[in-house]
């Protein structure tokens, strides 16, 4: 009896998360906007690093390089988050449309 109730509960579980698809799409849009900002920061830091090295400002170049490395890590985190969101969107769409 409890097994039948458990299976019935699992069968309805995808319906509980059907509204999650809209949030995932909103979240991925925000993530892409953040990724664009990270890319702009990286480009600005690359330019600043080039200028610092060209003019012999090695201490400033070291700080800029550290900032650039931090920006790369943040961008990589953002890309991983986008991949997770895209996976969630695919899975939500799969469950929304039912078993194929």
C-alpha positions as CSV (number, residue, x, y, z in Angstrom):
1,X,0.0,0.0,0.0
2,X,2.7,2.5,1.0
3,X,4.7,1.5,-2.1
4,X,1.8,2.4,-4.3
5,X,1.5,5.7,-2.6
6,X,5.2,6.3,-3.0
7,X,5.0,5.5,-6.8
8,X,2.0,7.8,-7.2
9,X,4.0,10.6,-5.4
10,X,7.0,10.1,-7.7
11,X,4.8,10.1,-10.8
12,X,3.5,13.5,-9.8
13,X,6.9,15.0,-8.8
14,X,7.8,16.5,-12.2
15,X,4.5,18.5,-12.1
16,X,5.7,20.1,-8.9
17,X,8.7,21.6,-10.6
18,X,7.1,22.6,-13.8
19,X,7.1,26.3,-12.7
20,X,10.9,26.0,-12.2
21,X,11.4,26.3,-16.0
22,X,10.5,30.0,-16.0
23,X,12.8,30.8,-13.2
24,X,15.7,28.9,-14.9
25,X,15.2,30.9,-18.1
26,X,15.2,34.1,-16.1
27,X,18.3,33.0,-14.2
28,X,20.2,32.1,-17.4
29,X,19.4,35.5,-18.9
30,X,20.9,37.2,-15.8
31,X,23.9,34.8,-15.9
32,X,24.6,35.8,-19.5
33,X,24.4,39.5,-18.6
34,X,26.9,38.8,-15.8
35,X,29.1,37.0,-18.2
36,X,29.2,40.0,-20.5
37,X,30.2,42.2,-17.6
38,X,33.0,39.8,-16.7
39,X,34.2,39.8,-20.3
40,X,34.2,43.6,-20.3
41,X,36.2,43.6,-17.0
42,X,38.7,41.1,-18.4
43,X,39.2,43.2,-21.6
44,X,39.8,46.3,-19.5
45,X,42.2,44.5,-17.2
46,X,44.1,43.1,-20.2
47,X,44.5,46.6,-21.7
48,X,45.6,47.9,-18.3
49,X,48.1,45.1,-17.9
50,X,49.5,45.8,-21.3
51,X,49.8,49.5,-20.5
52,X,51.4,48.8,-17.1
53,X,54.0,46.5,-18.6
54,X,54.7,48.8,-21.6
55,X,55.4,51.7,-19.3
56,X,57.4,49.8,-16.7
57,X,54.9,49.9,-13.9
58,X,55.5,46.4,-12.7
59,X,53.9,46.7,-9.3
60,X,50.7,47.9,-10.9
61,X,51.0,45.1,-13.4
62,X,51.2,42.6,-10.6
63,X,48.0,44.0,-9.0
64,X,46.3,44.0,-12.4
65,X,47.4,40.4,-13.1
66,X,45.9,39.3,-9.8
67,X,42.7,41.2,-10.6
68,X,42.7,39.5,-14.0
69,X,43.1,36.1,-12.5
70,X,40.3,36.8,-10.1
71,X,38.1,37.9,-13.0
72,X,39.0,34.7,-14.9
73,X,37.9,32.5,-12.0
74,X,34.6,34.4,-11.6
75,X,34.0,34.1,-15.3
76,X,34.6,30.3,-15.2
77,X,32.2,30.0,-12.2
78,X,29.6,31.9,-14.2
79,X,30.1,29.6,-17.2
80,X,29.6,26.6,-15.0
81,X,26.5,28.1,-13.6
82,X,25.2,28.7,-17.1
83,X,25.8,25.1,-18.1
84,X,23.9,23.9,-15.0
85,X,21.0,26.2,-15.8
86,X,20.9,25.0,-19.4
87,X,20.9,21.4,-18.1
88,X,18.0,22.3,-15.8
89,X,16.1,23.9,-18.6
90,X,16.5,20.7,-20.7
91,X,15.4,18.5,-17.8
92,X,12.5,20.7,-16.9
93,X,11.4,20.7,-20.6
94,X,11.7,16.9,-20.6
95,X,9.5,16.5,-17.6
96,X,7.1,19.1,-18.6
97,X,6.4,17.3,-21.9
98,X,6.2,14.0,-20.2
99,X,8.0,10.8,-20.8
100,X,9.1,10.2,-24.4
